[in-house]
């Protein structure tokens, strides 16, 4: 995504300063992924989309409706799918490692 900021290293270092202990590696990785996707979506809203496209993106995120993602332009669809996939990845990891179902809370957040 050429229009977006490339802050991967900054995001990771920010997470390392928050939680540096080796046992929190998974937290750092997941938080870095999520922070990168949030930055990407912020750039979509700031630089890329028309009002109608952004309203549709907002609606799909609010409803967590992946079935209508094909109505978005390719770049926005990719961003939405990245958000969806990373959120599900984190939810699955928490369920597997901790036995806690957090998908609804992640989706709401």
Secondary structure, DSSP 8 states (H G I E B T S, - for coil): -TTS---HHHHHHHHHHH--SGGGHHHHHHHHHHHHHHHHHHHIIIII--HHHHHHHHHHHHHT-GGGGGGS-HHHHHHHHHHHHHHHHHHHHHHHHH----HHHHHH-
